[in-house]
Amino acid sequence: MKITVVSPHRGDAAFALALAVEAWLVQGHAVEVVSCFTRSEFAPYSDAGSLHANDRISFVTAVRKREDEAWRKQYGVAKLTLTDLNLKDAPIRLHCSPEKVFGRPADVSEKVVSKVRRALELSGAGALVLPLGLDGHVDHVSARDAAMPAQTSALPLAFYEELPYAARAGGEEALEAAVNQLSLTLQTELQPAFASSLQRAESAIEAAVLRKRRAAWCYDSQIDESVTTEIAEFCRRYGGRERLWANAAWRGDVALMPQTP
């Protein structure tokens, strides 16, 4: 099956779904990650701050592209593809400070909506994975809403818990609110789903945490050691897995649901 993951920025899919992507590839699925808002100045742990403003966007965009490629290469397979929509991220596109990107309504501008929808048409996905929009970041909400299919009952559809936001104070409340709202919007109940079976051995969980850390650390222009730890450790609460919130079509597809031992 072709599974298409919508990632608002480079890194969002890797932070939230590194283990799920690994499981899907092992199971023989093809995975495409569509990164939407990839033109950016956000790379606080890079050398971008020393550059002239005219050069900063090009530099940061190139750095973050290399980080995405480093993550893809970790899997060592050709079935993970990365698609770049080359849209400006919120601070550049909306002319606002990075602190003002939260709590804004979805960007419904024609350029954003048409680019996301066209990419998904070309993808030909058999299953679709979108961000929940936990933190209220306008890019996350915009990517999610633009990618939402018109007919949501037949297509296997799932939503992922963005990190590091899901791991922080208020994450559970934001998660509950997002799942409830999406269930109302879709007129169907979203329920938990996983890409792999529960890890029962402590050694397997430790190995999952290490793989998650290695994936997150690809994006070291964006995050520091403490955030990398937050992201890596989060999978412990699910037995070395990542939780999705899926519709009935996803949960009823045996190709997407692992067998419980």
Sequence and secondary structure as in RCSB ss.txt:
>XXXX:A:sequence
MKITVVSPHRGDAAFALALAVEAWLVQGHAVEVVSCFTRSEFAPYSDAGSLHANDRISFVTAVRKREDEAWRKQY
GVAKLTLTDLNLKDAPIRLHCSPEKVFGRPADVSEKVVSKVRRALELSGAGALVLPLGLDGHVDHVSARDAAMPA
QTSALPLAFYEELPYAARAGGEEALEAAVNQLSLTLQTELQPAFASSLQRAESAIEAAVLRKRRAAWCYDSQIDE
SVTTEIAEFCRRYGGRERLWANAAWRGDVALMPQTP
>XXXX:A:secstr
 EEEEEESSTTHHHHHHHHHHHHHHHTT EEEEEE   B    TTSSGGGS HHHHHHHHHHHHHHHHHHHHHHH
  SSEEEEE   B HHHHTT  GGGSBS      HHHHHHHHHHHHHHT SEEEEE  TT BHHHHHHHHHH  S
  SSS EEEE  TTGGGSTTHHHHHHHHHHHHHHHHTS  EEEESS    SHHHHHHHHHHHHHHHGGGTTT  H
HHHHHHHHGGGGGTS  EEEE HHHHT TTTS    
